[in-house]
């Protein structure tokens, strides 16, 4: 089973992705870890695509956490399920602010070997602020993902839209039951399955 978890920064996609990967006992892959290099330097698109392709090809099943819309030709080529974490704006912003505060307070390295840590200045007082990014992209991401779900180019993909915590719990239970039976689909019991 190949699953991509998408959503605006702060929506909780990483938490959900890790949980699904743990419940299904399949690899968790974080797009940010593939993209970010030391000193907050990003990876050029060609190198990112190559790194992503090699990482996804290395295992039969995976849960991929991340948007990086320009990588869709690679990540959605063979994906079975795309889960869109679409909580309301207030909740998403609150989660983004809380996470930024915790990361800055603890000075935790975000991706091993990069040395990249959030700081209060970077999170709250700079143009690179993840909080500003969340505010700027929440609406446009919703429009993009709604269009993706209707796009005939992605008819081979099953989309699930998570709008409540209970939707996530229902999805996890359904995926686990289906995976244990050896069947990836259909995912049932979720009112937001399209």
Protein Blocks (a to p, Z undefined) as FASTA:
>chain_A
ZZddeddehilpmmmmmmmmmmnopacddfklmmpcghhiacdfklmmmmmmmmmmmpmb
dcdedjklmlmmmmmmmpcbdcdddddfklmmmmmmmmmmmmmmnopafbghklpacdfk
lmmmcfklmklmmmmmmmmmmmmmmmmmmmmklmmpccdddfbfklmmmmmmmmmmmmmn
opabdcehiakbZZ
